[in-house]
């Protein structure tokens, strides 16, 4: 089937003209049936919205991957790659802003680097972190991501988390499930902390409550199979959605750290809240996530640690 034969329509997202092995005499029929008739495996069909997000992420990701290669070479310099990384971060955000604005003119845009940019359409806002896991990137650690979410009238309706170093792309759209590189993903099924690997965030110089974090991690370590700190909130949430991690919590986050990962977890069948069990982590700035049972257990541990 030639690409030129595909015309956007129909409930699967396409209609096609007659291919080499049509199954009936109709002039046009569904692309999925056509590909099957031709002996081809259908690729996942994305919505127009997700296609916009994917294209923007891949364009920014190509540049970040090149920059990451340069960062690895700069590790031996005395000045270090910090200025280079800051410039790469800003360039990635400008690329994302340009690509998303070109495809959806008028939408608002909130980015980690440039802050809020108002749009004529007050009901839609992109929430973007061009480089989540900056410290990892700075040190040549391939655990970082581009995070893009779309908020419609205050509700996140689509999210994407993309690690250019591994070419893993996590996507979700409200009501349509969550996917990793075209494969459907679900949260893990474990019910007990003793069987679970949990991820967390940790405070560092000038940020966060170190004493509270120590109580929380000490109490959690006594009850879990493993405790991990990876350094990218967006990827931590994506890994909960894909079942690699059983749960995750972190404090002192911004909306662009969490927004895309939140819809991934929800569409993968997971549960999330702020660290006190509240319903809006984006407002509170902290998050706890897992399947229903593990989410409850994480909140139980955090509550007990808060009394210490």
C-alpha positions as CSV (number, residue, x, y, z in Angstrom):
1,X,0.0,0.0,0.0
2,X,1.5,3.3,-1.0
3,X,1.4,6.2,1.6
4,X,-0.3,8.4,-1.1
5,X,-3.4,6.1,-0.9
6,X,-4.2,7.0,2.7
7,X,-6.9,9.6,3.2
8,X,-7.7,10.7,6.8
9,X,-11.3,9.8,7.7
10,X,-13.3,6.8,9.2
11,X,-13.6,5.5,12.7
12,X,-10.1,3.9,12.7
13,X,-8.6,7.2,11.6
14,X,-8.1,6.4,7.9
15,X,-9.8,5.3,4.7
16,X,-7.8,4.0,1.7
17,X,-8.4,3.5,-1.9
18,X,-8.1,0.0,-3.5
19,X,-4.8,-1.7,-2.7
20,X,-3.1,-4.6,-4.4
21,X,-5.3,-7.3,-2.6
22,X,-8.7,-5.7,-1.9
23,X,-11.1,-7.9,-0.1
24,X,-14.2,-6.6,-1.8
25,X,-15.3,-4.4,-4.7
26,X,-15.7,-1.2,-2.7
27,X,-13.6,1.7,-3.9
28,X,-12.5,2.7,-0.4
29,X,-12.4,0.7,2.8
30,X,-10.9,0.8,6.3
31,X,-7.1,0.9,6.5
32,X,-6.9,-1.8,9.1
33,X,-8.9,-4.2,6.8
34,X,-6.8,-3.2,3.8
35,X,-3.5,-3.8,5.6
36,X,-4.7,-7.2,6.8
37,X,-5.7,-8.1,3.2
38,X,-2.3,-7.1,2.0
39,X,-0.6,-9.3,4.7
40,X,0.7,-6.2,6.7
41,X,0.6,-5.7,10.4
42,X,-1.4,-2.6,11.3
43,X,0.6,0.1,13.2
44,X,-0.9,1.9,16.1
45,X,-3.1,4.8,14.9
46,X,-2.7,7.9,17.0
47,X,-5.1,10.8,17.3
48,X,-4.2,14.1,15.6
49,X,-3.5,15.5,19.0
50,X,-1.0,12.8,19.9
51,X,0.6,13.0,16.5
52,X,1.3,16.7,17.2
53,X,2.8,15.9,20.6
54,X,4.9,13.0,19.2
55,X,6.3,15.1,16.3
56,X,7.3,17.9,18.6
57,X,8.9,15.6,21.2
58,X,10.9,13.7,18.5
59,X,12.2,17.0,17.0
60,X,13.3,18.3,20.4
61,X,14.6,14.9,21.3
62,X,17.0,14.6,18.4
63,X,18.7,17.8,19.4
64,X,18.8,16.7,23.1
65,X,20.4,13.4,22.1
66,X,23.1,15.2,20.2
67,X,23.7,17.5,23.1
68,X,23.8,14.6,25.5
69,X,26.7,13.1,23.5
70,X,28.6,16.4,23.8
71,X,27.9,16.5,27.6
72,X,29.5,13.2,28.1
73,X,32.7,14.5,26.5
74,X,32.6,17.6,28.7
75,X,32.7,15.7,32.0
76,X,36.5,16.0,32.2
77,X,36.6,19.8,31.9
78,X,37.2,21.8,35.0
79,X,34.3,24.3,34.3
80,X,32.0,21.4,33.5
81,X,29.0,21.3,31.1
82,X,26.5,23.3,33.2
83,X,26.3,26.3,30.9
84,X,26.0,24.0,27.9
85,X,23.2,22.0,29.5
86,X,21.3,25.2,30.4
87,X,21.5,26.3,26.8
88,X,20.3,22.9,25.6
89,X,17.4,23.0,28.0
90,X,16.3,26.4,26.6
91,X,16.7,25.3,23.0
92,X,14.6,22.3,23.6
93,X,11.8,24.4,25.1
94,X,11.8,26.8,22.2
95,X,11.6,23.9,19.8
96,X,8.7,22.5,21.6
97,X,6.9,25.9,21.9
98,X,7.4,26.5,18.1
99,X,6.2,23.1,17.0
100,X,3.2,22.9,19.4
101,X,2.2,26.5,18.6
102,X,2.5,25.9,14.8
103,X,0.1,22.9,15.1
104,X,-2.2,24.4,17.7
105,X,-2.1,28.2,17.4
106,X,-3.7,30.0,20.3
107,X,-3.1,27.4,23.0
108,X,-1.4,28.6,26.2
109,X,2.0,27.3,27.1
110,X,3.6,26.8,30.5
111,X,7.3,25.7,30.4
112,X,9.9,25.2,33.1
113,X,12.3,27.6,31.4
114,X,10.1,30.3,30.0
115,X,7.2,30.3,32.4
116,X,3.6,31.0,31.3
117,X,2.8,32.3,27.8
118,X,-0.8,33.2,27.4
119,X,-2.7,32.2,24.3
120,X,-5.9,33.4,22.7
121,X,-7.6,30.0,23.5
122,X,-8.0,30.2,27.3
123,X,-9.4,26.6,27.5
124,X,-6.2,24.8,26.4
125,X,-2.7,24.9,27.8
126,X,0.4,23.0,27.1
127,X,2.4,22.0,30.3
128,X,5.9,21.3,29.2
129,X,9.2,20.3,30.8
130,X,11.8,20.2,28.0
131,X,14.4,18.4,30.1
132,X,13.2,16.6,33.2
133,X,16.2,15.1,35.0
134,X,18.6,18.0,34.3
135,X,21.1,16.8,36.9
136,X,21.2,13.4,35.3
137,X,21.8,14.9,31.9
138,X,24.5,17.2,33.3
139,X,26.4,14.2,34.7
140,X,26.0,12.0,31.6
141,X,23.4,9.8,33.1
142,X,20.8,8.7,30.4
143,X,17.8,9.0,32.7
144,X,16.0,12.2,31.5
145,X,12.9,13.0,29.5
146,X,10.8,15.5,27.6
147,X,7.4,15.8,29.2
148,X,4.4,17.3,27.4
149,X,0.8,17.5,28.7
150,X,-2.3,19.2,27.5
151,X,-4.7,20.7,29.9
152,X,-8.3,21.3,28.7
153,X,-10.4,23.5,31.0
154,X,-8.1,22.6,33.9
155,X,-8.0,18.8,33.3
156,X,-5.1,17.0,31.8
157,X,-6.4,15.2,28.7
158,X,-3.2,13.9,27.1
159,X,0.4,13.3,28.1
160,X,3.7,12.2,26.6
161,X,7.0,11.3,28.3
162,X,10.0,10.7,26.0
163,X,13.5,9.6,26.8
164,X,15.6,10.4,23.8
165,X,18.6,8.4,25.2
166,X,16.6,5.1,25.1
167,X,14.0,6.1,22.5
168,X,11.2,5.1,24.9
169,X,8.0,7.1,24.4
170,X,5.2,6.8,26.8
171,X,1.8,8.3,25.7
172,X,-1.7,8.5,27.0
173,X,-4.9,10.2,26.1
174,X,-7.9,10.4,28.4
175,X,-10.2,7.4,28.0
176,X,-7.9,5.6,25.5
177,X,-5.3,3.9,27.7
178,X,-1.5,4.3,28.1
179,X,1.2,3.0,25.7
180,X,5.0,2.5,25.5
181,X,6.3,2.5,22.0
182,X,3.0,1.3,20.6
183,X,2.4,-1.4,23.3
184,X,-0.4,-1.1,25.9
185,X,0.9,-0.8,29.4
186,X,-0.6,-1.4,32.8
187,X,0.4,-0.8,36.4
188,X,1.9,-3.7,38.3
189,X,-0.4,-6.0,40.2
190,X,1.6,-6.5,43.4
191,X,-0.5,-5.9,46.6
192,X,2.1,-5.8,49.4
193,X,5.0,-3.4,50.0
194,X,7.2,-6.3,51.0
195,X,7.1,-7.5,47.3
196,X,7.4,-4.0,45.8
197,X,10.1,-1.7,44.4
198,X,9.2,1.9,45.2
199,X,10.8,5.0,43.8
200,X,11.0,8.4,45.6
201,X,12.5,11.8,45.3
202,X,15.1,13.1,47.7
203,X,15.7,16.7,48.8
204,X,19.0,18.3,48.0
205,X,20.9,21.6,48.7
206,X,18.5,24.4,49.2
207,X,15.4,22.4,48.4
208,X,13.1,20.2,50.5
209,X,12.7,19.0,54.1
210,X,15.7,16.7,54.6
211,X,14.5,15.6,58.1
212,X,11.1,14.6,56.8
213,X,12.6,12.8,53.8
214,X,14.9,10.9,56.2
215,X,11.9,9.7,58.3
216,X,9.9,8.7,55.2
217,X,12.7,6.8,53.5
218,X,13.8,5.1,56.8
219,X,10.2,3.9,57.4
220,X,9.7,2.9,53.8
221,X,13.0,0.9,53.7
222,X,11.8,-1.3,56.5
223,X,8.8,-2.4,54.5
224,X,9.7,-2.7,50.8
225,X,11.7,-5.1,48.6
226,X,13.6,-2.1,47.2
227,X,13.8,1.7,47.3
228,X,15.0,3.6,44.3
229,X,15.9,7.2,43.4
230,X,16.2,7.8,39.7
231,X,16.1,11.6,39.4
232,X,13.3,12.2,36.9
233,X,9.7,12.6,38.2
234,X,8.2,12.2,34.7
235,X,10.0,8.9,34.1
236,X,9.3,7.7,37.6
237,X,5.6,8.1,36.9
238,X,5.9,6.6,33.4
239,X,7.7,3.6,35.0
240,X,4.8,3.2,37.5
241,X,2.4,3.2,34.6
242,X,4.4,0.5,32.8
243,X,4.7,-1.7,35.9
244,X,8.5,-1.4,36.2
245,X,8.0,0.4,39.5
246,X,5.2,-0.6,41.9
247,X,4.9,2.9,43.4
248,X,6.4,6.3,43.8
249,X,6.2,9.4,45.9
250,X,7.9,12.8,45.8
251,X,7.5,16.3,47.3
252,X,8.4,19.8,46.1
253,X,7.4,19.3,42.4
254,X,6.1,21.6,39.8
255,X,3.2,21.0,37.4
256,X,5.5,20.3,34.4
257,X,7.2,17.6,36.5
258,X,4.0,15.7,37.0
259,X,1.2,16.5,34.5
260,X,2.1,14.1,31.7
261,X,3.0,11.3,34.1
262,X,-0.2,11.6,36.0
263,X,-2.4,10.8,33.0
264,X,-0.1,7.9,32.1
265,X,-0.6,6.4,35.5
266,X,-4.4,6.9,35.5
267,X,-4.8,5.5,32.0
268,X,-2.7,2.5,33.0
269,X,-5.1,1.7,35.8
270,X,-3.2,3.3,38.6
271,X,-4.1,5.6,41.5
272,X,-2.5,8.8,42.6
273,X,-3.0,11.7,45.0
274,X,-0.9,14.3,46.8
275,X,1.2,12.9,49.7
276,X,-1.7,13.6,52.1
277,X,-4.3,11.8,50.0
278,X,-5.7,14.9,48.4
279,X,-7.0,14.9,44.9
280,X,-4.9,17.5,43.1
281,X,-1.1,17.0,43.2
282,X,-0.6,19.8,40.6
283,X,-1.8,22.3,43.2
284,X,-0.2,20.7,46.3
285,X,3.2,20.1,44.5
286,X,3.7,16.5,45.8
287,X,2.5,13.1,44.6
288,X,2.0,9.5,45.5
289,X,1.2,6.9,42.9
290,X,0.8,3.1,42.4
291,X,-2.0,0.6,42.0
292,X,-4.9,0.9,44.4
293,X,-3.3,-1.3,47.1
294,X,0.2,0.1,46.9
295,X,-1.0,3.7,46.7
296,X,-2.9,3.2,50.0
297,X,0.2,1.6,51.6
298,X,2.5,4.5,50.5
299,X,0.1,7.0,52.0
300,X,0.0,4.9,55.2
301,X,3.8,5.0,55.5
302,X,4.0,8.7,54.8
303,X,1.3,9.5,57.4
304,X,3.2,7.6,60.0
305,X,6.5,9.3,59.1
306,X,4.8,12.7,59.3
307,X,4.1,12.0,63.0
308,X,7.7,11.4,63.8
